[in-house]
Amino acid sequence: MAAQGGILFQEKVSRLLSGHNGKPVLKPNRTLALKDSVANRKPKKGEATCITEMSFLMVCWKQNNFVDGLCSNEMNSFYSCVKKAQAAMRSKSQQTTLQGGRLHPKLATTLLKRYPNLRSEI
């Protein structure tokens, strides 16, 4: 059923591109073929984590003239929060690659170069 829809779509596009009924309706400025590469965009960064712990640490430093020894509790809580956030980020990135989420652009480009698309028009 999906193949029939694809054939109908290809017939419609070829009819729109052909000049049988006067001028073609679609006039592409490039060939209608997919590229063998993907734009190398970086994935969006997530939200900032551990902001409250960082602000408590900075307040403690300001009150104690930036002496690290007096703010050890705040430093430990900030570093433990950072470790938790990094572990959560790693597990999330592993889950998205394993669960079939979006491919990284570099990986998509290498796969497209390994299995190139047809270069002819529809």
C-alpha positions as CSV (number, residue, x, y, z in Angstrom):
1,M,0.0,0.0,0.0
2,A,2.9,2.4,0.8
3,A,4.6,1.5,-2.4
4,Q,1.5,2.4,-4.4
5,G,1.3,5.8,-2.6
6,G,5.0,6.3,-3.5
7,I,4.3,5.5,-7.1
8,L,1.3,7.8,-7.3
9,F,3.4,10.6,-5.7
10,Q,6.2,10.1,-8.3
11,E,3.7,10.2,-11.1
12,K,2.2,13.4,-9.8
13,V,5.7,15.1,-9.5
14,S,6.7,14.0,-12.9
15,R,3.4,15.3,-14.4
16,L,4.0,18.7,-12.6
17,L,7.5,18.8,-13.9
18,S,6.7,17.8,-17.5
19,G,5.8,20.4,-20.1
20,H,2.9,18.5,-21.7
21,N,0.2,20.9,-20.5
22,G,2.0,24.1,-21.3
23,K,4.6,25.4,-18.8
24,P,5.7,23.1,-16.0
25,V,4.2,24.0,-12.7
26,L,7.3,23.3,-10.7
27,K,10.6,24.7,-11.8
28,P,13.3,23.5,-9.5
29,N,16.6,25.4,-9.4
30,R,18.4,22.2,-8.3
31,T,18.1,18.6,-9.1
32,L,15.5,16.8,-7.1
33,A,17.8,14.3,-5.5
34,L,18.8,13.9,-1.8
35,K,22.3,14.8,-0.7
36,D,24.8,12.4,0.7
37,S,25.5,14.6,3.7
38,V,23.6,16.2,6.6
39,A,24.2,19.7,8.0
40,N,26.6,19.5,10.9
41,R,24.5,21.1,13.6
42,K,25.2,20.7,17.2
43,P,22.4,19.3,19.3
44,K,20.7,21.8,21.6
45,K,22.1,22.1,25.1
46,G,19.8,21.2,28.0
47,E,18.9,23.5,30.8
48,A,21.5,24.6,33.4
49,T,21.8,22.4,36.4
50,C,23.0,22.9,40.0
51,I,22.3,26.7,39.9
52,T,21.1,26.8,43.5
53,E,24.1,25.0,44.8
54,M,26.4,27.3,42.8
55,S,24.7,30.4,44.2
56,F,25.0,29.1,47.8
57,L,28.7,28.5,47.2
58,M,29.2,32.0,45.8
59,V,27.3,33.6,48.7
60,C,29.4,31.6,51.1
61,W,32.6,32.8,49.4
62,K,31.5,36.4,49.4
63,Q,30.7,36.2,53.2
64,N,34.0,34.6,54.0
65,N,36.3,36.6,51.8
66,F,36.7,33.7,49.3
67,V,38.3,31.3,51.7
68,D,37.7,27.7,50.5
69,G,38.1,26.1,53.9
70,L,35.1,27.8,55.4
71,C,32.8,26.8,52.5
72,S,33.5,23.1,52.4
73,N,29.9,22.0,52.9
74,E,28.7,24.1,50.0
75,M,31.5,23.0,47.8
76,N,30.8,19.3,48.5
77,S,27.1,19.8,47.8
78,F,27.9,21.6,44.5
79,Y,30.4,18.9,43.3
80,S,27.9,16.1,44.2
81,C,25.2,17.9,42.3
82,V,27.5,18.2,39.3
83,K,28.4,14.5,39.4
84,K,24.7,13.5,39.5
85,A,24.0,15.8,36.6
86,Q,26.8,14.4,34.5
87,A,25.8,10.9,35.2
88,A,22.2,11.7,34.2
89,M,23.4,13.3,31.0
90,R,25.5,10.2,30.1
91,S,22.7,7.8,30.7
92,K,20.3,10.1,28.7
93,S,22.7,10.2,25.8
94,Q,23.2,6.4,25.8
95,Q,19.4,5.9,25.9
96,T,18.8,8.1,22.9
97,T,21.4,6.3,20.8
98,L,20.1,2.9,21.9
99,Q,16.4,3.7,21.6
100,G,16.5,5.0,18.1
101,G,16.3,8.7,18.7
102,R,17.8,11.3,16.4
103,L,21.1,10.3,14.9
104,H,24.1,12.6,15.4
105,P,24.8,14.5,12.2
106,K,28.3,13.0,11.8
107,L,26.9,9.5,12.1
108,A,24.2,10.3,9.7
109,T,26.7,11.7,7.2
110,T,28.9,8.6,7.5
111,L,26.0,6.3,6.9
112,L,24.8,8.4,3.9
113,K,28.3,8.2,2.4
114,R,28.5,4.5,2.9
115,Y,25.1,4.0,1.3
116,P,24.7,6.9,-1.2
117,N,21.4,7.9,-2.7
118,L,20.6,7.8,-6.4
119,R,21.7,10.9,-8.2
120,S,19.0,10.9,-10.8
121,E,15.8,13.0,-10.6
122,I,12.4,11.5,-9.8
